């Protein structure tokens, strides 16, 4: 039981830490696409780790089953939503900021 609690708290802590790192990435990255990447990766992985930690805390009951259903739903919808946002931004004419954009500028 102590091992399950320890694994649960590790998952919850890692999920919370990834949420903070994702927020910092959204704030620091230069353009829409890199910010979307930071948000998409951390949103999916952060939610998955938190749900796994909560599922371990719940044990094998109806609450854990519901958390597993939420896990499966997020597993398919978060990457799909990120892809749809990036695709819509690209089709609307938003260009990614490339490293070569800053090479010709002198500071």
FENMO-V812073 format. One record per residue. N is the residue number from 1. RES is the residue in one small letter. SS is DSSP state (A for helix, B for strand, O for the rest). D_CENTER is the distance of its C-alpha to the mean C-alpha in Angstrom with 1 decimal. Layout:
((N;RES;SS;D_CENTER) (N;RES;SS;D_CENTER))
This chain:
((1;x;O;29.0) (2;x;A;28.3) (3;x;A;26.2) (4;x;A;24.0) (5;x;A;23.7) (6;x;A;22.8) (7;x;A;20.1) (8;x;A;18.7) (9;x;A;18.7) (10;x;A;17.2) (11;x;A;14.2) (12;x;A;14.0) (13;x;A;14.6) (14;x;A;12.0) (15;x;A;9.3) (16;x;A;10.9) (17;x;A;11.2) (18;x;A;7.7) (19;x;A;7.4) (20;x;A;10.5) (21;x;A;9.8) (22;x;A;7.1) (23;x;A;9.9) (24;x;A;12.4) (25;x;A;10.9) (26;x;A;11.0) (27;x;A;14.5) (28;x;A;15.8) (29;x;O;15.1) (30;x;O;18.1) (31;x;O;17.4) (32;x;A;15.4) (33;x;A;14.1) (34;x;A;12.8) (35;x;A;11.2) (36;x;A;9.6) (37;x;A;8.5) (38;x;A;7.0) (39;x;A;5.4) (40;x;A;4.5) (41;x;A;3.6) (42;x;A;2.2) (43;x;A;2.1) (44;x;A;3.5) (45;x;A;4.7) (46;x;A;5.3) (47;x;A;6.9) (48;x;A;8.5) (49;x;A;10.0) (50;x;A;11.2) (51;x;A;12.7) (52;x;A;14.2) (53;x;A;15.7) (54;x;A;17.1) (55;x;A;18.4) (56;x;A;20.2) (57;x;A;21.7) (58;x;A;22.9) (59;x;O;24.7) (60;x;O;25.9) (61;x;O;26.7) (62;x;A;25.7) (63;x;A;22.9) (64;x;A;21.2) (65;x;A;21.9) (66;x;A;20.3) (67;x;A;17.1) (68;x;A;17.2) (69;x;A;17.7) (70;x;A;14.7) (71;x;A;12.7) (72;x;A;14.4) (73;x;A;14.0) (74;x;A;10.2) (75;x;A;10.3) (76;x;A;12.5) (77;x;A;11.6) (78;x;A;8.0) (79;x;A;8.9) (80;x;A;12.3) (81;x;A;11.6) (82;x;A;9.9) (83;x;A;13.0) (84;x;A;15.3) (85;x;A;14.5) (86;x;A;15.0) (87;x;A;18.1) (88;x;A;19.5) (89;x;A;19.2) (90;x;A;20.9) (91;x;A;23.6) (92;x;O;24.3) (93;x;O;25.2) (94;x;O;22.4) (95;x;O;22.8) (96;x;O;20.4) (97;x;O;21.7) (98;x;O;23.1) (99;x;A;24.4) (100;x;A;27.9) (101;x;A;27.9) (102;x;A;28.7) (103;x;O;31.2) (104;x;O;34.2) (105;x;O;33.9) (106;x;O;36.0) (107;x;O;35.1))
